[in-house]
Amino acid sequence: MANKDRVPVTKDGLERLRAELEELKNVKMPQITEAVAEARSHGDLRENAAYDAARHDQMMTQRRIDELEAMLRNSVVIDDAQTRAGVVGLGSRVTVDFDGDEETYTIVGAIEAKPTAGMISNESPIGQALIGKRIGQTAQVATPGGLTPIKILRVE
């Protein structure tokens, strides 16, 4: 497999993906299979909305299971050696001065990014600007209003 196919993920992110996969396979899919069987028992499948809904849920859940299995197969746990050296890298929790406001982000791989939870992708504009920087350095981030400087206050 080519290196470009590898998906960077933090240790915590890997565990979250594994937990989601287990939940889908061992809890949700059996429930959906039971719902399909129940709906099927009601007779004519051509006009059975419950059956159609259960089959749709089954298809969507299987698609997510397939996605998770592919991500896990291609994932590579990132090394936090850079962070230990005070350099922003994947897995770093970074506090910055962003336009006068103190913001804290965790830099993660794209598959585990959740911006509303402060987990930003290393591929995002802010993530890209911060990677490789040290405490006290300033990075320039492309924003809709132009380049905005952000100063790195802490790296954990």
N, C-alpha and C positions, 0 to 999 in steps of 0.2 A: 504494500500500500504506500502511495506517495505521501510524503510528509505533509503536503497541503491538505490532505484528507483528515489529518489529525485535528481533533477538537479540544482546545485547552479548557480545562475545568479545574476548579479548586477542589480540595478534599471534601469540604462541606457540600459543594455543589454536586459532586459525584454521589455522595450519600443521599442527597435530596432526590436525585434522578432515580437511584436504585429504589428508594422508598416509594416513589410515585409508581414505578413499574410494578413493584410487588403489590401495591394497593390495587392497581388496575387488574392485574392478573388473578390475584387471589380473593379479591372482594367484589370489585365492580363487575368484572366479566361474568362470574358465576351468577350474580344478581340479574344481569341482563339476559343471560341464557335462560334463567328461570322465567323471566318476564316474557321472552319469546315463546317459550313452551306454553305458558299460561294463555297468551293471546292466540296461539295456534289452536288451542283446545276449544276456542269459541266458534270454530267453523270456518265459513267462507273467508279466505284470505284476501280476496280481491277488494273487499270493502271493509277491511278490518283495520281501523286507524291505530288501535293499540299495537297490533302486530307490526304495522309499518313504522311506528315510532320506536318500538323495541329493536327492530332490525337496523334502523338508522343509528340508534345509540350503540348497537353492537358494532356496526361498521366504523363509527367514529372512534370508539374505544380501541378497536383493533388497529386503526390507523395510528393512534397515539402510542400504543404498545410497540408497533413497528418502528416509529420514530425514536422512541426511547431506547430500544434495543440497538438501533443503528448508532445513536449518539454514544451509548455506552461502549459499543464495539470500537468506535473511533476515538474515544476520549483518551486524553493523556493528562494525568494529574500534574499540575504545574509545581515547580520547585520554588519555594519562597526564600531562597538564599539571597536574592536581590533585596527583598524587603528587610531581611535581617541586617543587611549592609546599609540600610537607610536610603535605598534607591527604590523608587516607585516601579512596581512590576505587577504582574498578575497575582491576585490575592492580597495586594496591599490595601490597607484602610488608610485613606489619605484625607487629611483635613486641610482645606485651602481657604484663602481669602478670595472670594469671588465677587468682585464689584462691591466691596465693603461688607459683604455678608460672609460669615463663616459657614462653610458647607463641608460635609463629610461624605466621602464616596468610598465604596469598596470596588476595586477594579477586578472584574471577573471575565471569563470567556463569554462569548455571545450567547451561548445556549442557556446560561444561567442569569443573564441580565434581567433586572427588575428595577428600572429607574425610580419608580415610586417608593421603593424600599432602599434607595441609595446604592443599589448594586448596578454599576454601569459597565458596559462592555469595553473591552480593550480596543474595540474597533470604532467606538463612538468618537466624536470630535474631542470631547474632554479626555476620554481614556487615552486616545492617541497622543494628545498634548502632554499628558502627565507621565506616561511611560518613560523610564530612564532618568527622570528628574530627581533631585535631592531636596531635602529640607532647606528652605531659604531661597530656592530658585523660583523663577517666574516663568510660566508657560503662557504661550499665546493660544487662545482658543477661538476658532472661527465661529461666530454667532451671526444671527440674522442682521444685527446692528454693526457688524464688522469684527475685527480682531479685538478680543477682550483679554487683558492680562489676568492670570490667576496665580497667586503666590502660594507656594507649598509651606504649610505651617507645621504639620506633623505627618510622619509615615509610620504606620504600625504593621 
